[in-house]
Amino acid sequence: MVELKQEPQKLTALLSGELDHHHAKEIREKIDFAVREQYPPVVVLDFGHVTFMDSSGIGLIMGRSRLMEEYGGTLEIHNPSQQIRKVLRISGADRLAVIRNHVHAAAANGKEPEHEYAE
């Protein structure tokens, strides 16, 4: 599942549940449509509530990275679990986006988070 939060300079995709081939296509389509409508300089994929990710999740990241490159923007991945960070590292997807851990809800509201760690 995905919930999109559009702000003037950022589009955040709040991902939840299982990110597999059953859900990836719908998520891709929603994110791509929003990007093409708004041209945000930053797209955030928030993995804070993702319980499982297979290779479809890697494909989702790769495709959004290419899309943001086309528009001169950047892709960020927020709050991946330890397991998902491992998958990102092994697949090389960690080189396609800025990865930030422990991004709090305050950051989503445009305020500075109390703690933010980049890998």
C-alpha positions in Angstrom: 0.0 0.0 0.0 1.1 3.6 -0.5 -0.1 6.9 0.8 1.2 10.0 -1.0 1.9 13.2 0.8 2.6 16.1 -1.6 4.4 19.2 -0.4 5.7 22.1 -2.5 9.3 20.8 -2.6 8.8 17.1 -1.8 6.7 14.1 -2.5 6.6 11.5 0.2 5.4 8.0 -0.5 4.5 6.3 2.8 4.8 2.6 2.0 3.3 -0.1 4.2 2.8 -3.8 4.3 4.4 -6.1 1.8 6.3 -4.6 -1.2 6.2 -7.5 -3.6 5.2 -8.1 -7.2 1.5 -8.0 -6.2 1.7 -4.4 -5.0 4.7 -2.9 -6.8 2.9 -2.0 -10.0 0.2 0.0 -8.4 2.7 1.8 -6.2 4.9 2.6 -9.2 2.0 4.0 -11.1 0.8 6.2 -8.3 4.3 7.6 -7.6 5.1 8.2 -11.2 1.8 10.0 -11.9 2.4 12.3 -8.9 6.0 13.0 -10.0 4.9 13.9 -13.5 2.1 16.1 -12.2 4.3 18.1 -9.7 7.9 17.6 -10.7 9.1 17.7 -7.0 12.8 18.1 -6.5 12.8 15.4 -3.9 10.9 12.1 -3.7 11.0 10.2 -0.4 10.1 6.5 -0.2 9.3 6.0 3.5 9.8 2.3 4.3 8.9 2.7 8.0 5.9 0.4 7.8 7.1 -2.1 5.2 7.1 -5.6 6.6 8.5 -7.4 3.6 10.3 -6.5 0.4 11.4 -8.7 -2.5 13.2 -7.8 -5.8 10.1 -5.9 -6.9 11.0 -3.3 -4.2 14.5 -3.0 -5.7 12.9 -2.5 -9.1 10.7 0.2 -7.6 13.7 2.0 -6.2 15.7 1.7 -9.4 12.8 3.0 -11.6 12.1 6.0 -9.3 15.8 6.8 -9.2 15.9 6.9 -13.0 12.7 9.0 -13.1 14.2 11.5 -10.6 17.4 11.7 -12.6 15.4 12.6 -15.7 13.8 15.5 -13.9 17.0 16.6 -12.1 15.7 15.6 -8.7 16.8 13.3 -6.0 15.4 10.1 -4.4 15.6 9.5 -0.6 14.8 6.3 1.3 13.6 6.9 4.9 13.3 4.5 7.8 14.2 1.1 6.2 14.3 -1.8 8.7 17.6 -3.5 9.3 16.6 -6.3 7.0 15.7 -3.9 4.2 18.9 -1.9 4.6 20.8 -5.2 4.2 18.9 -6.0 0.9 19.6 -2.5 -0.3 23.3 -2.9 0.4 23.6 -6.3 -1.2 21.7 -5.3 -4.3 23.6 -2.0 -4.7 20.3 0.0 -4.5 21.8 2.0 -1.6 23.9 3.8 -4.2 20.7 5.1 -6.0 19.3 7.1 -3.1 20.1 8.9 0.1 19.2 6.6 2.9 18.1 8.1 6.2 17.2 6.2 9.3 15.1 7.3 12.2 13.4 10.2 10.4 10.7 11.2 12.9 7.2 12.4 12.1 8.3 16.0 12.8 10.4 15.8 9.6 7.3 14.9 7.6 5.7 18.1 8.9 8.5 20.2 7.6 10.3 20.5 11.0 13.8 19.3 11.7 13.8 15.8 13.1 15.3 15.3 16.6 17.7 12.7 15.2 18.5 11.9 11.6 21.2 9.5 10.5 22.4 9.0 7.0 24.2 5.9 5.9 
